[in-house]
Amino acid sequence: MLLESIKKPSDLKRLNTSELNELAAEIRNYMLDVVSVRGGHIASSLGVVELTLALHYVFNTPKDKIIWDVGHQCYAHKIITGRKDAFRTIRTLNGLSGFPKPSESVYDTYCTGHSSTSLSLAIGEAVANDLLKRKNKVLAVIGDGSIGAGMAFEALNQIGHLKKDVIIILNDNEHSISKNVGALGRYLMKMITDPLYNKMRKRSFEWIKKIPRYGNAISDFFIKVEEALKGVIIPGLLFEELGIRYFGPVDGHNIEMLIEMLSRIKHINSGPKLLHIITKKGKGYEPAENNPPKFHGIGPFNRKNGICINKNQLSFSDVIGKTLAHISTIDKKVVAITAAMKLGTGLSEFEKAAGGRLFDVGIAEQHAVTFAGALASNGLKPFISIYSTFLQRAIDQLIHDIGIMKMPIKLLIDRAGIVGDDGETHHGLFDISIIKNIPNFIFLAPSNGEELRDMLYYALDYTKGPIAIRYPRGSANSPDLEFNKFNKFLPGKIKQLSEGKDLAILAVGDMVETALKLNKILKEKKIGSSVVNILSIKPLDLNGIEKLVRNTKNYITLENGYISGGIGEYILSNIHSDLRKKYLLSAGFPDEFISHGKNAELFKKYNIDAESLCQRIVKIVKEKK
C-alpha cells in the first residue's frame, strides 16, 4: 500500500499522478474504516482528498501555511502529516482531535472549529510575513457555505485592499456552477495562469499607464474588458471587483489539473488569488454522496450500507422539531430560523409542516438573532435554534438588538454543555454565564423532553420579552411523548424530586439525571438528599431554594457548564448570607478549555459523575466536622 510509505508530506513529491490517485483511494478507504467505528465529519473529508494531496504536493508545508476553514475536512491532512496510526484514536479521550490543533502538529496552523475564520487568519499571516521579511506562502481553504458569512466578507475586503500574497481555495461542493467546468473554462484557466501571459500582462499594463494623460483610463478600460470576458465564462467577477484575482472553476477531484493550477498560481506574486474548485461531498462513498447532510457529522455506522449503529432515542432536538411542527399548524404566526443547521437542530420537521415559514440564513448567527428580533417586533413568533457554541458569535446582538428592546424572540440553545467527541471548539459551556446576565431575558433549562415541550408551549404566547431555553445533545429521556398536548409551565419555580435532610442537590438541566444517581449512592451511605430540578435559571426561585436549604444540613449545585459565572456562583451570590456556611461545592467544569472524549469520560475526568461527587461530598463533610 502506498499509504504505508507516506510519513510526511514531502513523501508525496516522489509519486506520479497515477500513484497519487491510487493513494487518494487508499486514504478514503482508511477514513471510512476509522470513522464508521468512531463517528465524525466524513462527508466533507471525503470531498477534499485530492485537494489535500495536491496542496501538500505543490507547497512546502509546514513552512507554507495551510489554514483549513471550519476544519472538519482535515482528516486526509492529518493522515499524511505523520498521524496515520494515531488517526484511529480520532475524537476519543486523549486521542487526535477532529479539528486542526497546533498543539497536536506543526502542520496544523490554527485551531479552526468554527466557520469563516480562515481568511482573517490568512491575511494576518501574510501581513506578518511582510513585516518579518518571510517568504513563505499562505493558503486558506474555505467552503462555499463559509465564504458567505459576514466575517469572511470583512476579511475579503481587507485582502483585496492590502494586495498581500494570499492564496484562497474556494471549495464549492454545491454544484451551483458545475456547468462551467468545461473545455472552454479549462482553456481560459491555462491561459490566465500561464507565466508568460502573466508576465506580458503585468508589463503591458505598466506600459499603458505611462501613456500621457490617457494611460490610467486605457488601463482601466482593458481591465474591465478582461473582467467582462471572465464574467461570461467564469463566475469570479465579485472577487475581481474586490481586488482578488479569480481562477476557476476547476475539477477538485482531478489531481493532475489541481497540481498544474496550484503550481502556476504559486508563482504569480501580484497580490491575492482565489482558485475556485468544484468537489462532491462524500466523494467515493455512495451513501454519503447521496445524503451529504446525514454524513456531515455522524456517529458510528455500518460501512456496507451507511445505516447508523445504535440509533439514538428521541433527542432534545427531535422534541424541538416535532413540537414546533405541531405548533406551526395551530398558529400561523410561528416562524423558525436556523443558521445552516436545519437537520442538526431538528427543524427539518418544522419545514415539512410549515414550509415557507422556515428561514435558513446560512452561517450568520449575528444576522439570525437580529432578523428574529425584527420579526418579533412585527407580531410574529420567531423560534430561533442555534448551537450554544455558535451562539457565542451573536452576544452583541442578544444584548443590543434583543435584550434592550425586550424583543419577544424564542431562543433555542441546542448542544448546551459538553458535546463529547467534537471537543473544545464545540462545547457549549458559556451560555449560562452569558444569558443570565442579559436583562429582560427569561432563561430556562429542561431536564427531559417533556419539560422542553411544555416550555415551548409557554414560550409560544409569551410577549413581554425574550425567552432562552438551553438543552443538551442526546436523548431526551421521554419515550412516547405526545406533541399535541402539554402541561402548564410557569418559570421561576423549582421542582423537588426527592426529600432528605442531610444534603440539597440543586441541579440544572441534564445534570438532574446525575443528581438522581447521586441520591441513590448517598442513600446507601445513610445520607439523605433532596434533589432539586431548578428548571428556571432566570427568574430564579430564590425563596424556594432558601426555604429548602434552611431545612437541610448542606447543599451543592450541579451544572453542565463552567463553574465560573455559572448557576452555582449565581445562587451563592444571591442566597441569604446566613445560608452560605451550608454550601459545600459548585460542581461543574473548571476554568480551562475542555478537550474531546465521551461525555461520561469527561464527567469522570472532572469528578462530576455521581460516584466522584459522592466521594467529594463525604470527604468535605468529614473535613467540616
VENPESUL-V315904 format. One record per run of one state. SS is the DSSP state (alpha for helix, beta for strand, coil for the rest). FROM is the first residue (numbers start at 1). TO is the last residue. Records with the same first field share a line. If there is no record, write none. Layout:
BEGIN
SS->FROM-TO + FROM-TO
END
This chain:
BEGIN
coil->1-1 + 6-8 + 15-16 + 39-39 + 41-41 + 48-48 + 59-64 + 69-74 + 84-85 + 90-117 + 132-137 + 144-145 + 149-149 + 163-165 + 173-177 + 181-182 + 193-194 + 210-214 + 234-236 + 242-244 + 252-254 + 267-272 + 279-285 + 291-297 + 299-300 + 302-307 + 309-314 + 331-333 + 339-347 + 361-364 + 378-380 + 404-409 + 415-416 + 418-419 + 423-427 + 429-430 + 436-441 + 446-448 + 461-466 + 471-474 + 476-494 + 497-502 + 508-510 + 525-528 + 534-535 + 539-541 + 551-553 + 563-566 + 575-576 + 590-598 + 606-609 + 625-625
alpha->2-5 + 9-14 + 17-38 + 42-47 + 49-58 + 75-83 + 86-89 + 118-131 + 146-148 + 150-162 + 178-180 + 183-192 + 195-209 + 215-233 + 237-241 + 255-266 + 286-290 + 316-330 + 348-357 + 365-377 + 388-403 + 420-422 + 431-435 + 449-460 + 511-524 + 542-550 + 567-574 + 577-582 + 599-605 + 610-624
beta->40-40 + 65-68 + 138-143 + 166-172 + 245-251 + 273-278 + 298-298 + 301-301 + 308-308 + 315-315 + 334-338 + 358-360 + 381-387 + 410-414 + 417-417 + 428-428 + 442-445 + 467-470 + 475-475 + 495-496 + 503-507 + 529-533 + 536-538 + 554-562 + 583-589
END
